[in-house]
């Protein structure tokens, strides 16, 4: 009886190992027909190595990169300084101050973001009632000092129609 249980365990283990290897073999034989990038229908060996910086990986549109402040078509800032983005920020990295102008409307006085503390959760972009924030598809962050990761409204503001990344100290993303 003990020998039967022992053999049953060994055969079950062998069956599970072979079954797992079959899944791996199935993937290995068909991996080059799987579409990794949009529009890619190439059969045959695929290279995974990218000759960076000449070539760049494709970045999905839902990439949560660093955010930018937007201006409307007339060149005015869309942000009115309500501070909702600072309230929902999980990393507590946004500092907003607003001021009232002569007409009684609120405008943005100070907008600072510490990207060293940002967790790129996208809550600030989602909760902005003015739709004044947008994420960018950049992944090329390289700073020598923490102070270089502090951005203010002058370095973060961009026109709504522009695409790309306008921070002066960061490499621009080429058009796709």
N, C-alpha and C positions, 0 to 999 in steps of 0.2 A: 504494500500500500504506500509506503514511504517512497519507494522507487518510482511508482507511477506519478505521484505528485511532483517529484523532482524532475522527471522527464517532461511532464506537462509544462512546468515553469520554463524549462530550457527551450522547448519548442515554441511556446508563446513569445518568449524573448526574441528568438530567432525570427519568427514571423513578423514581429513589430519592427525589428531592425530592417528586414528586407522591404517591408511596406514603406518605411520612411525613406529608404534609399531609392525606391521606385519613384516617389514624389520628386526627389532631387534629380533623378535621371530624366524624368519627364520635363522638368524645367530646364535642365541643361541642354536637352536636345531641341527645345523650342524657344529658347531665350532670344535668339536673334530675329525672331519674327514678331516680338512684342514691341509695341510702339512706346518708347520712352519719352520722346519729344513730340509735340504736335506736328502732324503732317509727315512724320518719318515712317516710311514704309519700306525700308531697305532690308533685304535679306542678305545673309552672309555675316561674316565676323564684324562686330561693331567695336570701334575703339572707345574706351572709356576715358582715356587720357585726353585732356584738353590742353592745348599749347597756350597757357595763360601768359601774358595778357593779350596776345594776338587774337585768341579765341576765348569766348566766354560761354559758360553754361547758360542754357535757357532758363529764365526765371518765370515762374507762374505769375499770373496777374494778381493773385491773392497774397502775394508776398508781403509780409509785414516788415517793411524796412523803416528807416527813419522818417519822421513826419515833416511836412512843410506847411507853412501858413499860406493861404491863397488870397490873391487880390481879385476883385471882380473885373469886368470888362472895361470899366472906367478908370482903373488903376487904384481904387480905394481898397483898403483892407476889409475883408469880409468879417473878420473877428471883431466883436464889440466888447470883449473883455469880460464876459459873464462869469468865467471861472469854473464852469461845469467840468471842463477837461481836467483842471487841477483837483477838483473834488473826487472824480472817479479814478484818478491815476493811482494804480496799485504800488508803483515805485516811489511815489511822492517826489517826482522829478520836475514837475511843471510849476512855475511861479508866474502868476498873472496879476497885473494891476490895471485898473481902468480909470479913466477920467471923463468928466462931463465937459462938453464943449459949450460954446455960446448959445447954440440952438437947443440945448438941453438933451442932446443925444450922447450916449456913451461911446467912447472910442478907446482903443487899446493904448495904454501908456507903456506897459512893460510886459514882455513875454519872454521868459527864459526857460530853457529846457536843459537839464543835465542828462545827456545821453549815456553817461557812465552808470546811472542808476536806472535808466529806462529798461523795462523788460519786454518791450514791443508787444504789448497785449492788445493793442488796437482799440482799447476802450475810449480813449480820448477822441479818436476819429469817429467812432460810432455814436457817441453821445453828444457831439457838437451840434447845437440847434441851428447854427448859421452855416453848417457844412464848410467851415473855414479851414479844416485840416484834411490832409491827404497823406497817405503813406507812399513812399517811393520804393522802387524795386532795386535798391542798392545793397550790396553786401561787401563793398570794398572799404571797410573802415580800418584806418591805421593811424594811431595817434601815439606820440611819445610821452605826452604829459596829460594828466587828467584835466587840467584847465582847458586844453584844446577841445574837450568834449562838451564844453558849456557853450550853448548857442543862444543868441537873442533874436528878437523879431527882425532885425535888419539882415541877418545872415540866413534866416529861414523863409522869408517872404518870396513868393513867386507868383507870376500871373497864372490864372486858372487855365488858360489855353496852352501854356507851355508844358512840355513833357520833359522829363529828365530830372536832373538833380543839380541844384544851383549853389550848394554850399561852396564857398571859395576855396576852402582848404581840403576838399575831397575831390577825388577823380570823378569826372562826369561819365555817366552811362551813355554809350552810343545808342542811336536809334535802332530799334529792332526791325 
